[in-house]
Amino acid sequence: MITLTDFLVVGAALFCTGLYVILTKHNAIQVLIGIELMLNAANLNLVAFGRYDKLNNGGQIFTLFSITLAAATTAVALAIILNVYKRYKTIDPNKIDELKD
């Protein structure tokens, strides 16, 4: 049987992996992937706590809102990355040093 601790360990591993990806950023797409991993780790924890709380479904409902916001945020971030690539011809955050003309 899968326990709450198993869910929390997987969530912690996902979160740490996402944090590692963000800290060792090579391009903006990898940063977005790291953020998504961290959000998925939080969602996994919310669903796990909601599963073991038999009184309400607050964790699952909050996770649905979180997934919706993450999808919208990713769409906006990808649009920004495409515009930055069109202007600077790179998506490396370390090489983009000026944001104004």
Secondary structure, DSSP 8 states (H G I E B T S, - for coil): ---HHHHHHHHHHHHHHHHHHHHT-SSHHHHHHHHHHHHHHHHHHHHHHHHH--S--HHHHHHHHHHHHHHHHHHHHHHHHHHHHHHHS---TTT------
